[in-house]
Amino acid sequence: MAKGNINVSVENIFPLIKKFLYSDHEIFLRELVSNATDATLKLKHLTNIGEAKVEYGNPMIEIKIDKENKTLHIIDQGIGMTEEEVQKYINEVAFSGAEDFISKHKDAEKEGIIGHFGLGFYSSFMVADKVEIITKSYTDTPAVRWSCDGSPQFDLGPSDKTDRGTEIILHIAEDSVEFLEEYKIRELLLKYNRFMPVPIKFGTKEETLPLPEGADKDAKPEKVTVDNIINNPNPAWTKSPSELKDEDYKAFYHELYPMQFDEPLFYIHLNVDYPFHLTGILFFPKLGNNINIEKDKIQLYQNQVFVTDEVKGIVPDFLMLLRGVIDSPDIPLNVSRSYLQADGAVKKISSYITKKVADKMVSLMNENREDYEKKWNDIKVVIEYGMISEDKFFEKSDKFALYPTVDGVYYTFDELKDKIKNNQTDKEGKLVILYASNINEQDQYIQTAKSKGYEVLLLDSPIVPHLIQKLETSKENISFVRVDADHINNLIKKEEETTSILSEDEKETLKKELEETIDSKTYTIALENLGRDDAPFMLTQPEFMRRMKDMQQTGGGMYGMMGNFPEMYNLVVNTNSPLASEILSKEDKTDKAQIIKQALDLAKLSQNILKGKDLTDFIKRSFEMIK
């Protein structure tokens, strides 16, 4: 039996591991299962190149709990270690077995060997007060047993183990007994190791065998006990797209997100070898106007080992709304594999994913535009967010971004421009694009615009104000205006003007009487010479003011102060309406004020802003007027 000190440069590395290197104690199992996977894949590589003269077989990794002895066992049938290798890879912390192996066998990276961190094994001391290793190399060398109680001292001696591979035995500490519970270990295996490339056995399960053909009708099917393989070693993203059908992608989506009952709308299969390695599948879920990114996030893997679902930096912000998997051995992580490190490769990966999504949108649009249009409302938030936040995505968006009208017709930007340029270009030569955010609340304004032959878009996602600003600053000579921002004649000003039936003196008198009744702090009164059939009173909110307030509500940054501004409206009074003439003709000031209040409340009602006491007074007044 040999004794010695672990070759570390500090008095005791274990408190440092526990305190600084790992943010979460539970990842010890991920590290140990990853090491077991490495050992198995190394053996596979050596047998493939003829260096290991052994039968590879069908190895698996087994996880066992021994509650009575308070131990947790991680057993593999991989490459194993000789006594010298234990000395090097376990005792000399500065060396990593996987790093050394890869430097010797460069093409082994293709086998998916993941162990780039020599300290991974030592994470076991976060939950164990003693750790044992029983290991036998695939060579003919004798098996050895190593043990350490968390101090720099270790014991190393012979073992009677006869089969190749390694068994790690963790003597679980008193403060970590939760890791002796079956539910907890199952939870961790499903979280971190659900898609590891080597089968992982965790206990057994009972299965019912199908009855053979011609069996007696009273025959009972036989039940057998089989290994419970808890992972899927060959997940969809590791396969070629040519091997998969739509049903396979949908099945994988539900495997990733068991509580997600809707089908994904689209999927994008990522596969790149240069200038970095990356595979994965991204899914477009049904989003509508929902921009919640806290649920069912994209999962990051490194050679099929779960790392994190905090993928900011790798995935562009706008794609954080998607779901799926990204797997890359080239993503730089810190020693605990929990946090991304800033790196040029990460930016390249992000750019690649952005390009791939844009290309997919173009192909979906071109292959089946009708189906794409049907799904637009469920994906628009992702596309619009991408247009705002990623210039390269915006540059391609004219080919797949859609602009629906209130009548359910979908245009690309160029199609929209061609459709409206003759009718919606104002006298200054600017193309005015009208839009509504709520069909029901803005129906009066929509119908007025449509009566003039104008197209009105329906832009109702929460980030529309930012999208509009992006479009106005990126495209020449266009302006977006919400359809209720002013009277339609003022939204798209033409050369012709309507003559007023009132004289200038009558107008002045009318305005004075309106100002005596209406609160000037909330309403700015504007007299307009409109058509006789146009509404007599109309409330509008200036485009700039309303847009700034909308931006503030959706995180407009510099526009935050706009949220403190009081609500201000323009009251457009049609001088050519019979009501304007009636107000002037009334001699009784009380009657005059009542008509003005009634007309104003009707205008407020059309904007859905007549509430509280004002609504109560309006109803009471209305009944009095029809007595």
N, C-alpha and C positions, 0 to 999 in steps of 0.2 A: 504493500500500500504506500503510495507516494503522497507526500504532503507538500504544500508550497503556497506561495502568495500569488494572487492574480496580478498580472502586470498592468497596473494602472498608475497614472501619474499623480493621483491624489490619495490621501489616506484612506478614504472610503467613498467609492463612487456611488454606492446604492442610495444614500440620502439625496444625492444630486439628481440621480435618475428619477427618483420619486417626486422631487420638488420642481425640477426645472425642465426636464426633457419631455415629459409626457403630460399633456393637459388633462387626460382622462384615463383613469386606471383600467377601465374595461378593455382598452386596446391591447393589453398583454396577449389576449387570446388571438386577436388578429395577427400579431407579430409571430407568435409561435406556430400558428397554422400556416402562415406565409412561409416560415422557415421550413416546415414539413413539406410544403408544396415545392419549394426550391429543391430540396433534397431528392424528391421524387422525379422532378423534371430533369435534374442533373443526370440521374441514372438513365433516364430515357435517352438523353442526348448521347451519353457515353456508349450505350448499347447500339444506338443507331449508327455511330461512326466506327463501331467495332472495337472500341477501347475497353469496354467492360464485357467480359466473356460470361455473362450471366443471362438468365431468362428474365426479361422485364415483367412479363405477366400482366396482371390487372391490379396494380397496387391501389390502395386506398389509405386515407388518413382516418384514424379512429380517435374519438374523444370519449373518455370514460370518467364517470364520477364515482368515487368511493367515499360515501358519507361517513361510514364507520371510522375510517382512518383519516378522514378530512384531507383527502388527496384528489387532485385532478390530473388526469393522464392524457397526454397528446402523443399518439403513436403513429409513426409512418413506416413505410416499407421502401424507403428511398436508398440513397447512396451510403448512408451511415458514415461513421468516422473511426479512424484508427486512434491509438493513444496519442500519437504525434499531432494528429489533426485536432484532437480535443485541446491539447496544449496550445496549439496555434490559434484556433478559432474561438475557443471559449475563454482561455486564460489570458491571452494577449488581446485585450479589447481593441487595440488600435487597428487590428486586421479584421476584415470582413470576409467570411468564407465565400460569399457570392461574388464580391468584387474580385477576389483573387482568381476564382474559377473563370469569371468572364474574361479577365485579362489573358488567361491561358487559352480559352476556347472562345474566340471572338464571335463565332457564329452561334454560340449558345444563346445569345440574346433573342434569337428567333424562337427559341423554345419557351420564352416567356419567363425567364428566371428573374425574380423580383427583388432578391435580398440585397439591397444597396446599403444597408445600415447595419454595421457591426454591433450596434447596441441593442438591436431588436430583441435578442434573447434575454437581455438583462431587464427588460420591462417586466419579466415574470416576478422579480423581487418586489414589485409594487404590491402584489397580493399574497406572496408566499414568504414565510420566514425560513423556509429551506427548499432548495431545488436540487433534484437529482436528474442526471442524464445517464441512461443505459443505452449503449450504442454498439453496433457491429457493422464494420465496413463491408461493402460488397466484395472486397478482396478476402483473402484467406486469413487475414490477421485476427487475433483474438479480440473478443468483445471487452469493453471497459465500462466502468461505472465511475461517474464524477458526481460529487455532491458539495454543496456550499450552503452555509447558514446565513448568508447575507453579509458576512465579514469578508475581508480580503483573503482569508484562508480557505483552501479547498482540500478535498481528499480525492485521490484518483487511484483506482485499482482495477483488478480483473473482474469480469462478470461472467455468469454462466449462460448469457443470452446466446442462442444458436441461430436465430433468423436475422437476416440483414435488416438494417433500418435503425431508427432512433426512437426511444421513448423518453419523454420529458415528464417527470413527476413533480407536481407542485404541492408542497405541504402548506395548505391554505392558512394564512394568518387569522387570528381571532377577529380582526377588524374587517375581514373580507369574506366572511362565511357565506355571503350571498352567492359567491361563485361556486358553491357546492349545490346550488339549487338547479334542478333540471330546466325549469322555465327560463332561468337567467342565461344559462349557457346556450339554450336553443335560440333565445332572443339575440345574443351576440353573434352566433354563427349565421343567423339569417340576415343580420345587419351587415356584417363585414365580409362574410365568406360564402354568400349565397351563390356566387357565380365563379368560385375558384375552379381552376382547370383539372383538379384531381378530386375524385369522389370522396366525400367526407361522411363517415359513418358516425351516427349518434344514436346508440341504442338499437332496438329492433322494433318491428311492427308486424301486425298480422295481416295477411292477404288471403283473399279467397280465390282458389284456382277455378278457372272455367271448366264446366263439365265437358268431357270428351263427346265427340259425335256418337250418336246412337245410345247414349246413356239412358238408363231406366228413368221414367218420368218421376219416380219417387226418390231418385238418387239425390243425396245431399252433397253440395260442393265441398271439397276439402279445403280446410284452412291451414295455412303454413306460416311459420315465422321466418321473416326475411330481414336482412340488414336495412336499417332506416337511413337511406342516403339523403342528407338534408340539403344538398346543394344541386345546382344544375351546372355541370362542368362545361357544357357547350351552349352558352346563351346565344341568342340571335345575332348580336353584334359581332360575334367572332366568325360568323359564316359569311359567305359571299352572297350578295343580293340575288344572284341567279339561283341560289338554293332555296330561297324563301318566297312564299306567296303572301298575299294580303292577310290571310287568316293567321299565318305565322307571326307577322308583325303585331296584329291585334292581340294574339295570345300572349306575346311577350310583354305588351303594354300592361295587360292585366296581371301578369306575373310580377312586374315591377311595382304596380300600384293595385293591390288586391281590393282596396276599398273604392276604387274608381269604377263606376258602373257604365258611364258613357263610353262610346267608342271614340278613338282619336280621329280627327278629321283628315290629317295628312301625316306622313312620316318621311324623314330624310335619313338615308343611310350614309354615314360618313366613313370614308376609307381612304387614307393617304399614307404614302410611304416616304415622300420627300417633300420638303426638307426636314420633316419630322414624321414620327410614327403616330398615327391617331386613327382610332376606329370608334364607332358609336352609332346610336340611332336617336334622333330627336323626333318627338311627336308634337303635333299641334292639337291641344285639347280644345273643347268647346269653351270659349272664354266670354263671348258677348262683350259687355263693357266692364268686365271684372278685371282689375289689375292687381289682384292679390297674388303675391309671389311666395307666400309663406307655406303653401301647401303643396305636397307632391313635387318636390324640386328635382332638377336635373342632378343625377348622381355621377360623381367622378370616381373612376377606377384607375388603378395602375396595374396592368397585367391581370385583370379580373379580381383584384383586391379592392374592396371599397375603401375610399380615402375620406371623402366628405361630400356633403350636398351643398356646401358653401362654395359655389363655383365662380364667384365674381372675379373678374380678371381673365379667366379662361374663356368664359362665355360672354359675349357682348351683353350689356345691360338689357337691351330689348328682348333678348332671347331667354332671359331668366323667367319669362312667362311660360316658356315651353316645358316639356317634361322629357325624360329619357336618360340616356347613358352616354358618357364620353370616357373613353379609355385610352390612355397614352403613357408609355414608359418614359417619355421625354419631358413630362411636366415636373419642374423642380420643386421638391418638397423639403421641409426641414426634417430633422432626425426622427421626429415622431410621425412623419407622414401626414400630419394633420393640417398644416398650413402651407399655402403657396408661397413661393419666394419670387420676388421680382426677377424677371428674366426675359431676354429677347425672344426666346422660343414661345413664351406665353402670348406675346403680341402677335406672332405669326399664326399661332393656333387660332386666336380670336378672329383675325382677318380671314383665315381660311373658312371658318364656320360661317361668318357673315356672307362671304361669297357663295358658299354652298347653298345657304338658305335662299339667297336672291335667285340663284340659278334654278332652284327647285320651284320657286314661285312662278318664274317665267314658263317653265315646262308645264306646270299644272294649268296655267292660264291658256297656253296654246293647245294643250291636248284635249281639254274639255272645259271650255269657258262657261257653259251653262252650269255645270256642277260647281265650278269655282265661284261663280256668282252666288249660288245658293248658300255657300259656306262663308261668304265674305263677312257677314255680321259677326260670325264666331271667331274670326281671325284678325279683324281690322285693327284691334288695339295693338297687336304685335307688329303689324306692318307699319302702322302710323308711328308707333314709338321708334321703330327702326329708322324711318324716314327722318325723324327729328334728331336722333342721336348719332347716326352713323352716316357720314357723307358718302361713302362708297355704296352703301345700301340705297341711299336717296338717289344717287346717279342712275341706278338701274330701275328704280321704282316706277317710272313712267310705263314700263312694260307690264306691270302686274298690279299696281295700286288702282283701286276702283273708286268711283265717285257716284254713289247712287242718288237718284232723284226721289222726291216725295212720292212719285208714281211708280217707284220700283224699277226704273230703267237704270242700268249700270253703264258708266262710261269710263274709259281711261282719260287721262288729262287731255291728250291730243284730240281724242274723239269729242270730248266736252267742248273744247275750244272751237273746233270746226262747227259744232252744232249751234253754239250761241253767239258766235262773233258778229253776225250780221244784225242781230236784234238787241244784243246786250252790250254793245260798245257805246260809251257815252260821248257827249259832244267834244270831250277832250281827247278822244281816241283810246281811252282806257277800257279794257274788258272787265266788266263787273260781273262777278260770280255770286249769285244769290244763294243763300242756304238757310235752312231751318234746323233747329235743334230738337224741337218737339212738335210733331204734326198736329196734335190735338190743341195744344195751347196757342199755336201760331196760325191756326187755320184761316182766320180772317185775312191775315197778311199774305198767306200763301195763295189764297183764291184771288186776291187782288192782283198779285204778280202774274198768276196764270192767265187771268183775263186779258193781259197785255201780250200773251204769248211767250212769257219768260219761263225759263227752266229754273226750278228751285231744287237745290241739292238737299239731301237729308244727311247732315253731319252731326252725329249725336254721341260720339265717344267722349270720355272725360278729358282727352288730351287734344281735342280739336283746336282750341285757341293757339296752342303751340305749333300744331301742324300748319294752320293757316299762315301764321307768321313766317314759318320756314318757306312755304310756297311763295308768299308775296315777296320775300327777299331773294329768292332763288330764280324766279321766273320774271320775265320782262312784262311791264305794262299791264299788270292784272291787279284786281282788288277783290277781296272777299267781303261781303256785307251780309249780315244776318237780315232776313227779310222783314223783321219788325224794328229795324234800327231807325227808320224814318218812313215818311210816306214814299210810296213807290216812285213818284215823279222826282223825288230828291235822291233816291238811291241810284237811279240811272237817269241822269239829266240829259234831256234831249234839247234840240234847238227850239222847238215850238213851246209857247207859253200859253196858259189859259187866262183869259180875262176875267176879272172879278166883277160881279154884279153890284158890289158895294162901292161907294165912293171912298176916297181916302179919309174923309172926315168920319164916315160911318165906321170904317175900319178902326180908326183911332178910338172912337166911342166904345165900340165892341170890346176892344182890348182892355180899355180902362175898366169896364164893367166886369170882365172876366177876372182881372187882377184883384178887384175888390172882394171877390168871393173865393178865389182859389189861392191856396198856400204857395207863396212864391219861393219858399225854401225847398220845396220838393218838385215843383213843376215850373218849367220855362215855357211860356206861352208863345207859340208861333202861329201867325195867321197865314194860311196858304190858299191860293186860288186853285181849287181842285174841281173835279167834275161834280155836277149836281147829284149824281148817284153815289158818289164816294161818301164814306162815313163822315158824319158831322164833327165828331170828336175822335181823335186817335192818339193813343199814348205810344211813344217810342222811347228807346233808351239808346243814346249815342253809341255807335259801334266801338269806338276807342275805349270809352269808360267801361262798358259791359265786358269787353274782351280782357281788359286788364284785371278786372275783378275775377273773371273766370280763371285766368292764369294764376292768380294768387291762390285760388282754392285748390288748384292742382299742382302746387309747388312752383310758382313762377319766379321765385328768387327775388330779383330786383323789383318785382311788381307786388311784393308783399304788402307794402304800405297802402295799396289801393283797396285792400279789404277793409280799411278803416273809414273809407269815404262813405258819406250818407248816400242812400238811394236817390238818384236824380232822374227825372223823366222829362222828355219834351212832350208838351200837349199841343198837338197839331189841330187847329180849328179850321174847318173848311168854310171859307167865307161865302161860297156859292151854295151852301146847303140851306134848305128851308129853315133849319133850326137856328142858324145864325141870324136870319131875318126875323124870326119869331122873338129871339132874345132882345133884339133892338126895338121891336114893336111893343114889348111889354112896358107898361108904365109903372106898375106896382113893383117896388124893389124886392119885396118878399117873394112874389111869384117869379120874378126874374132869377133870384138867387136859387130858388127851388129847381127851376129848369136847368140851370148851370150845374148844380150839384148832382142832379139826376143824370145828366149827360156825362159828367166826369166819372161817376160811379159805373155807368155802363161801359165806358172805355176801360176803367180799371178791371171790371168783371171780365172783359175780353182778354185781358192780360193775366188773369188769375191772381191778381194782387188785391182784390177787394176782400178784406178779412176783418174779423173782430167787430168792434163797435161800428166801424164804417159800414160793414155788411148788414148789421142789425138795423142801422138807421136807414139804409137803402131799402130794405124790405118794408119797413114801416112806412116810409115815404111813398113807395110804389102803391101800397094798398090805399093810402089816402088819396092818391091821384086818380084812382079808378072808382072811387065811391060814387 
